[in-house]
Each structure stands twice: as structure tokens, then as C-alpha cells.
Amino acid sequence: MATLGNLHHALDEGDATRIVAALGHEALKRCQQDGWFFARFVKTRDEADTDSVKLFPRLPYLATLWQVIDNHQRVVIVKSRQMMVSWLLCLYAVWFARFHENKLILWQTQKDEDANAMVCLPGIKDAGFLGRMQFIERNLPSWLHQPVKENEGELSYPNGSMIQALAGGANQVRSKTASLIIEDEFAFQEEAKGVYQAVGPLIQKACKFVAVSTPNGPDNTFAELWHGYKLVTPT
């Protein structure tokens, strides 16, 4: 009877190398086609846990949310803390950049330092506190490594794609032609209405738009998008 052990001994080094290469090629191909499969190789960081570095939790509700984001052009997400939604969106942005050529992915939140913390922070090559997407890239298995260029607030990929962090403000996005825009804590962005108006033409041309936030009352652009109607401010 054949077993993994005697099969291994039956292979010469060249055969074993070719089999491993073929398996790696198939895994990479599936990662490209299926971002949720790619998620099984991603690690996250939890500063509140003694076991701070751990695999991304592929939970059913996160799988459903991934499918919603991937299958719809405009998505609005209400979240609470500790749901891993921000990590999911960081993972989606990394996957989108890695496996889609010449795309611009924008991550915008009110403060520049908060946006940078999601994308890429400055520091030395192998140490220091990392932005979340920067952390994801550096902690992938070796067969998924790419020569990703890191700058503060930016990750640039060899396929021509880029992830860029932006502070809040309509002028920050008005001059950019993005393929994916993630608006983080959109209910708290002071120029949220102007931002949404600025990216409207891009959405009409197939740019994917994701707005995510914890709630901030009923009278703001994020709440209007979530409820799907024009809000009337009480008098």
C-alpha cells in the first residue's frame, strides 16, 4: 500500500521540487481567483491579546461580508468594534491590489495618521509598528512574497497597482481616478457629503465604493446612505 512516507522516498529531488512548484502554482492561481481562499494565509495583529499575531479568523459572517463586498459596486457597512471588519477591508484592499493590475485603491478617513495606520507606517525594514496592510504583506508565507514598495501611507505593487492612504476631504479624492475607494469611519468625516459627490462619477464608471463606520447619529451622509433616503433634520 502506498503511503505518504514511502511516496516521499520514491521521489527523487527533481520530482519532489516539481511537485511542490506545481502545488504552489495552483495555490497561487486559486488565491488570485478567490480572495476568501487567500484569506486563509493572512495573519492579523491584536494588541489587546497576549497571542497578538494570529491567522485571520475566517468566520461565517466575515465570509458573507466578503462576498457582499466582492459582488457589489457600492457597499455601506455599519459596524461595532472588535468585529474584524476593518481587518477584512484591509485584507480585501491587499488582495485587490495584488491580483488586479494597474489599480488605485484609496483608503480615506478623517485624520491622515489614522489612514496611514491602516495602510503603511514609516520605519526600518524589519522592525517597528506596522500599518495593517503593511503587516499583512510582511507576514504572508514566503511563496506569496512580492517586492512591495513601502512609503508612508502607500504600498506600491510590481503589477502597477497602488494602495494610498488619504486624510478626509473632498479635494483629497477629487483629482484621483480610483478603482476601489474605502471610506473608513465615514459618519465622522467632516466633508463626507462632498467626498461622496466627488466620487460619484467614478462610481458610475465602475469604481467600487465601500463606506464603513460606527454610527454617529441620524443626520449625516453615512446614515443617509445606510437608510437609503434623504434625511430631514428635525426643527
C-alpha positions as CSV (number, residue, x, y, z in Angstrom):
1,M,0.0,0.0,0.0
2,A,1.3,3.5,-0.9
3,T,1.8,5.9,2.0
4,L,2.9,9.5,2.1
5,G,6.1,8.3,3.7
6,N,7.2,5.7,1.0
7,L,5.9,8.0,-1.7
8,H,8.3,10.7,-0.5
9,H,11.2,8.2,-0.5
10,A,10.2,7.1,-4.0
11,L,10.6,10.6,-5.5
12,D,13.9,11.9,-6.4
13,E,14.8,15.5,-5.6
14,G,13.8,16.8,-9.0
15,D,10.4,15.2,-8.9
16,A,9.7,16.5,-5.4
17,T,10.7,20.0,-6.5
18,R,8.5,19.9,-9.5
19,I,5.5,18.7,-7.4
20,V,6.0,21.4,-4.8
21,A,6.3,24.0,-7.6
22,A,3.1,22.8,-9.2
23,L,1.2,22.8,-5.9
24,G,2.4,26.3,-5.3
25,H,1.3,27.5,-8.7
26,E,-2.2,26.0,-8.2
27,A,-2.5,27.6,-4.8
28,L,-1.4,31.0,-6.2
29,K,-3.8,30.7,-9.0
30,R,-6.6,30.0,-6.6
31,C,-5.6,32.9,-4.4
32,Q,-5.9,35.2,-7.5
33,Q,-9.4,33.8,-8.3
34,D,-10.8,33.5,-4.8
35,G,-9.9,36.2,-2.3
36,W,-11.5,34.3,0.6
37,F,-9.1,31.4,-0.1
38,F,-6.2,33.9,0.0
39,A,-7.5,35.0,3.5
40,R,-6.5,31.6,5.0
41,F,-2.8,32.6,4.6
42,V,-3.2,36.1,6.2
43,K,-2.1,37.0,9.7
44,T,-3.5,39.8,11.8
45,R,-2.4,41.6,14.9
46,D,-4.3,42.1,18.2
47,E,-2.6,44.4,20.6
48,A,-5.1,43.5,23.3
49,D,-4.2,39.8,23.3
50,T,-1.1,38.2,24.6
51,D,-1.2,36.0,21.5
52,S,-1.1,39.1,19.3
53,V,-0.3,37.6,15.9
54,K,-2.8,35.1,14.7
55,L,-4.4,33.9,11.5
56,F,-7.3,35.9,10.1
57,P,-10.5,34.3,11.5
58,R,-12.4,33.0,8.6
59,L,-15.8,33.3,10.3
60,P,-19.1,32.7,8.5
61,Y,-20.3,36.4,8.9
62,L,-17.0,37.6,7.5
63,A,-17.2,35.2,4.6
64,T,-20.7,36.6,3.8
65,L,-19.5,40.2,4.1
66,W,-16.6,39.4,1.8
67,Q,-19.0,38.1,-0.8
68,V,-21.2,41.2,-0.5
69,I,-18.2,43.5,-1.0
70,D,-16.8,41.5,-3.9
71,N,-20.1,41.2,-5.7
72,H,-21.5,44.7,-5.4
73,Q,-20.2,48.0,-6.6
74,R,-21.5,50.2,-3.7
75,V,-21.5,48.8,-0.2
76,V,-22.4,50.5,3.1
77,I,-21.4,48.8,6.3
78,V,-22.4,49.7,9.9
79,K,-20.0,48.1,12.3
80,S,-19.1,48.0,16.0
81,R,-15.7,47.4,17.5
82,Q,-14.0,44.0,17.6
83,M,-15.9,42.6,14.7
84,M,-12.7,42.4,12.4
85,V,-14.5,44.5,9.7
86,S,-11.5,46.9,9.4
87,W,-9.1,44.0,9.1
88,L,-11.4,42.4,6.5
89,L,-11.3,45.6,4.4
90,C,-7.6,45.8,4.8
91,L,-7.3,42.2,3.6
92,Y,-9.6,43.0,0.7
93,A,-7.6,46.0,-0.4
94,V,-4.4,44.0,-0.3
95,W,-5.9,41.1,-2.3
96,F,-7.4,43.6,-4.8
97,A,-4.1,45.3,-5.4
98,R,-2.0,42.1,-5.6
99,F,-4.2,40.3,-8.1
100,H,-5.5,43.2,-10.3
101,E,-3.1,45.1,-12.5
102,N,-2.8,48.9,-12.6
103,K,-5.4,49.7,-9.9
104,L,-5.5,52.6,-7.5
105,I,-7.0,51.7,-4.1
106,L,-7.8,54.6,-1.8
107,W,-8.3,54.3,2.0
108,Q,-9.7,57.6,3.4
109,T,-10.5,58.5,6.9
110,Q,-10.7,61.9,8.8
111,K,-7.2,62.0,10.0
112,D,-4.1,61.4,7.9
113,E,-2.3,59.4,10.7
114,D,-5.3,57.1,11.1
115,A,-5.4,56.4,7.4
116,N,-1.6,55.7,7.4
117,A,-2.0,53.3,10.3
118,M,-4.3,51.2,8.1
119,V,-2.0,51.3,5.1
120,C,1.7,51.8,5.8
121,L,3.7,53.5,8.5
122,P,7.3,54.7,8.2
123,G,10.1,52.8,9.9
124,I,13.0,50.5,9.5
125,K,12.8,47.5,7.2
126,D,12.3,44.6,9.7
127,A,11.0,46.3,12.8
128,G,8.7,48.9,14.2
129,F,5.0,49.2,14.4
130,L,3.4,48.5,11.0
131,G,0.3,49.7,9.3
132,R,-2.3,47.0,8.9
133,M,-1.9,46.3,5.2
134,Q,1.9,46.6,5.6
135,F,1.6,44.0,8.4
136,I,-0.4,41.7,6.2
137,E,2.2,41.8,3.4
138,R,5.1,41.2,5.7
139,N,3.5,38.2,7.4
140,L,2.4,36.2,4.3
141,P,4.1,32.9,3.7
142,S,7.3,33.0,1.6
143,W,5.7,31.7,-1.5
144,L,3.3,34.7,-1.6
145,H,6.0,37.3,-1.1
146,Q,6.2,40.1,-3.6
147,P,8.6,43.1,-3.9
148,V,6.1,45.6,-2.5
149,K,7.5,49.1,-2.2
150,E,6.6,50.8,1.2
151,N,6.3,54.5,1.7
152,E,4.4,56.3,4.5
153,G,0.7,55.9,3.6
154,E,1.4,53.9,0.4
155,L,2.0,50.4,-0.8
156,S,3.1,50.0,-4.5
157,Y,3.0,46.6,-6.2
158,P,5.0,45.3,-9.1
159,N,1.9,44.9,-11.2
160,G,1.4,48.7,-11.3
161,S,-1.3,48.8,-8.5
162,M,-1.1,51.1,-5.5
163,I,-2.8,51.4,-2.2
164,Q,-2.9,55.0,-0.9
165,A,-4.0,56.5,2.4
166,L,-5.8,59.8,2.4
167,A,-7.0,62.3,5.0
168,G,-10.6,63.4,4.9
169,G,-11.8,66.0,2.5
170,A,-13.4,66.1,-1.0
171,N,-10.3,67.7,-2.5
172,Q,-8.3,64.7,-1.5
173,V,-10.2,62.4,-3.8
174,R,-11.5,64.7,-6.5
175,S,-8.4,64.6,-8.7
176,K,-7.8,60.8,-8.4
177,T,-9.1,58.0,-10.6
178,A,-9.5,55.1,-8.3
179,S,-10.7,51.5,-8.9
180,L,-11.6,50.9,-5.2
181,I,-12.4,53.5,-2.6
182,I,-12.8,52.6,1.1
183,E,-14.2,55.3,3.3
184,D,-13.4,54.5,6.9
185,E,-15.5,55.9,9.8
186,F,-17.5,57.8,7.1
187,A,-20.1,59.0,9.6
188,F,-17.3,61.0,11.3
189,Q,-15.7,62.6,8.2
190,E,-16.5,66.3,8.2
191,E,-16.7,66.5,4.4
192,A,-18.5,63.2,3.8
193,K,-21.1,64.7,1.6
194,G,-18.5,66.5,-0.6
195,V,-16.5,63.3,-0.7
196,Y,-19.5,61.2,-1.9
197,Q,-20.3,63.8,-4.5
198,A,-16.7,63.9,-5.7
199,V,-16.5,60.1,-6.2
200,G,-20.0,59.9,-7.8
201,P,-18.7,60.0,-11.4
202,L,-16.1,57.3,-10.5
203,I,-18.9,55.0,-9.1
204,Q,-20.8,55.5,-12.4
205,K,-17.7,54.3,-14.2
206,A,-17.4,51.1,-12.2
207,C,-15.3,52.2,-9.3
208,K,-16.1,50.0,-6.2
209,F,-17.1,52.2,-3.3
210,V,-17.2,50.9,0.3
211,A,-18.3,53.2,3.2
212,V,-17.9,51.8,6.7
213,S,-18.5,53.4,10.1
214,T,-19.7,53.1,13.6
215,P,-22.9,55.0,14.0
216,N,-22.8,58.8,14.7
217,G,-26.4,59.8,14.9
218,P,-29.1,60.0,12.2
219,D,-28.1,63.3,10.5
220,N,-25.1,62.7,8.3
221,T,-24.2,61.4,4.8
222,F,-23.3,57.9,6.1
223,A,-26.7,57.5,7.8
224,E,-28.4,58.7,4.7
225,L,-26.6,56.1,2.5
226,W,-27.3,53.4,5.1
227,H,-31.0,54.1,5.3
228,G,-31.3,54.9,1.6
229,Y,-33.3,58.1,1.8
230,K,-32.8,61.8,2.2
231,L,-32.7,62.7,5.9
232,V,-34.7,65.7,7.2
233,T,-33.1,67.5,10.1
234,P,-35.6,67.9,13.0
235,T,-36.6,71.5,13.7
